[in-house]
Amino acid sequence: MKLIAKVLLLFATLAAWQTAEACTAAVVAAKASKEGGAILWKNRDSKYYRTSLRYVEGEGYAYLGVVRTDKPEGGVFSGVNEVGFGIINTASNNLPENKELEGTRSRPSFMRDALMRCSTIDEFEEFVRGYKRGHKFTTNVGVGDATGAAAFFEVWGNGYRRYDVDKTDKGYDIRSSFSFAGNMQALGSSKRRYDAMVEQTKGRKSFSARDFFDYAQSFYVAGRGDALIGEGKLYNHRYETVPHRSTVGSFSIVCGEHPRILVSMGYPAACPAIPVWVEAKGAIPKCLSGTASHELGRRFIEAAYIKDGTIKSKGKKKGRYYLSKSLVREALRVKTKLPFPVKMPKSIEKFNDRADKAFCKHERKIDALIAGSAVK
């Protein structure tokens, strides 16, 4: 009976990991960056897709952050502040939980507070040491600062481990939804996405912010290559590729003297990457400060992922989805590329107006593809 109980617990744990936030992230030190500063990238996966970009002023440093549209004060999912300190994270499913710890601080509020208080990675480490997190707090946090330094912190309720990326030969590092400080015998499906990124980045000497937007659009499977090639079904439940049914955005942050973010707010195959600078303050393209981009991403996901009613479990139809490869291939042919210079354009209003017009044109093309797929 004890053995059966352990097996059931293992399956329950794995099932929970399959449905948890399954983000993929990378941290690049300045020495391996084409942008003149450290790069932080997060491909965000979540059940909650209603997010927008906000410039926030108040206590501490002002910052540019990805927030909940309906509750912007609740925290950030990625961001960079006015002194060039940036932060991203992924959930981690194999770090220890200590139920004796008090507190239930969320990851978004943790990152918001870090942006307001920290200017360097060393200051962030002090922040981590003094921050009461609670027993369920487990995450991988990527940070960069204006010195060009970058690091990953694997953080849990009463501990953390720091990995200085700028001190490695490669100058970059990758995470998905597991931590090297955790139980390496229980990685779940996140190891597949990690391996896919490791294979795609192998041998790279340097990266741009836009390179990571390309990875957010890549359906590469470790050991197999591009899963969009061929007609075999790509099932979402395996979580083998960086983008999947729960992907709700891709954010490439450049830290340093001119902090900025290349934002795809929504499913990256359908939503274009748009640049925003911290120096612009509240001047943000309407498609990112409002709901247009994430709503486009949701419409595309609903069309691109098809429920397979043929798969049954104990006589009941099970909700598994497979990708419409043809629709995704067509969407990836819709190219909208805005410039991403180091310095903010002199007329940010004109640039943002251009970005909104480009987005609207892109949106019409994607919606036409969605409508065509429905007719088929």
FENDA-V145976 format. One record per residue. N is the residue number from 0. SS is DSSP state (helix for helix, strand for strand, loop for the rest). Layout:
BEGIN
n: [N N]
ss: [SS SS]
END
This chain:
BEGIN
n: [0 1 2 3 4 5 6 7 8 9 10 11 12 13 14 15 16 17 18 19 20 21 22 23 24 25 26 27 28 29 30 31 32 33 34 35 36 37 38 39 40 41 42 43 44 45 46 47 48 49 50 51 52 53 54 55 56 57 58 59 60 61 62 63 64 65 66 67 68 69 70 71 72 73 74 75 76 77 78 79 80 81 82 83 84 85 86 87 88 89 90 91 92 93 94 95 96 97 98 99 100 101 102 103 104 105 106 107 108 109 110 111 112 113 114 115 116 117 118 119 120 121 122 123 124 125 126 127 128 129 130 131 132 133 134 135 136 137 138 139 140 141 142 143 144 145 146 147 148 149 150 151 152 153 154 155 156 157 158 159 160 161 162 163 164 165 166 167 168 169 170 171 172 173 174 175 176 177 178 179 180 181 182 183 184 185 186 187 188 189 190 191 192 193 194 195 196 197 198 199 200 201 202 203 204 205 206 207 208 209 210 211 212 213 214 215 216 217 218 219 220 221 222 223 224 225 226 227 228 229 230 231 232 233 234 235 236 237 238 239 240 241 242 243 244 245 246 247 248 249 250 251 252 253 254 255 256 257 258 259 260 261 262 263 264 265 266 267 268 269 270 271 272 273 274 275 276 277 278 279 280 281 282 283 284 285 286 287 288 289 290 291 292 293 294 295 296 297 298 299 300 301 302 303 304 305 306 307 308 309 310 311 312 313 314 315 316 317 318 319 320 321 322 323 324 325 326 327 328 329 330 331 332 333 334 335 336 337 338 339 340 341 342 343 344 345 346 347 348 349 350 351 352 353 354 355 356 357 358 359 360 361 362 363 364 365 366 367 368 369 370 371 372 373 374 375]
ss: [loop helix helix helix helix helix helix helix helix helix helix helix helix helix helix helix helix helix helix loop loop loop loop strand strand strand strand strand loop helix helix helix strand loop loop loop loop loop strand strand strand strand strand strand strand loop loop loop loop loop strand strand strand strand strand strand loop loop loop loop loop loop strand strand strand strand strand strand loop loop loop helix helix helix loop loop loop strand strand strand strand loop loop loop loop strand strand strand strand strand strand loop loop loop loop loop loop loop loop loop loop loop loop strand loop loop helix helix helix helix helix helix helix helix helix helix helix loop loop loop helix helix helix helix helix helix helix helix helix helix loop loop loop strand loop loop loop loop strand strand strand strand strand strand loop loop loop loop loop strand strand strand strand strand strand strand loop loop strand strand strand strand strand strand helix helix helix loop loop loop loop strand strand strand strand loop loop loop loop loop loop loop loop loop loop loop loop loop loop helix helix helix helix helix helix helix helix helix helix helix helix loop loop loop loop loop strand loop helix helix helix helix helix helix helix helix loop loop loop strand strand loop loop loop strand strand loop loop loop loop loop loop loop loop strand helix helix helix loop loop loop loop loop loop loop loop strand strand strand strand strand strand strand strand loop loop loop loop loop strand strand strand strand strand loop loop loop loop loop loop loop loop loop strand strand strand strand helix helix helix loop loop loop loop loop helix helix helix helix loop loop helix helix helix helix helix helix helix helix helix helix helix helix helix strand strand strand strand loop loop loop strand strand loop loop strand strand loop loop strand strand strand strand loop helix helix helix helix helix helix helix helix loop loop loop loop loop loop loop loop loop loop loop loop loop loop loop helix helix helix helix helix helix helix helix helix helix helix helix helix helix helix helix helix helix helix helix helix helix helix helix helix helix helix helix loop]
END
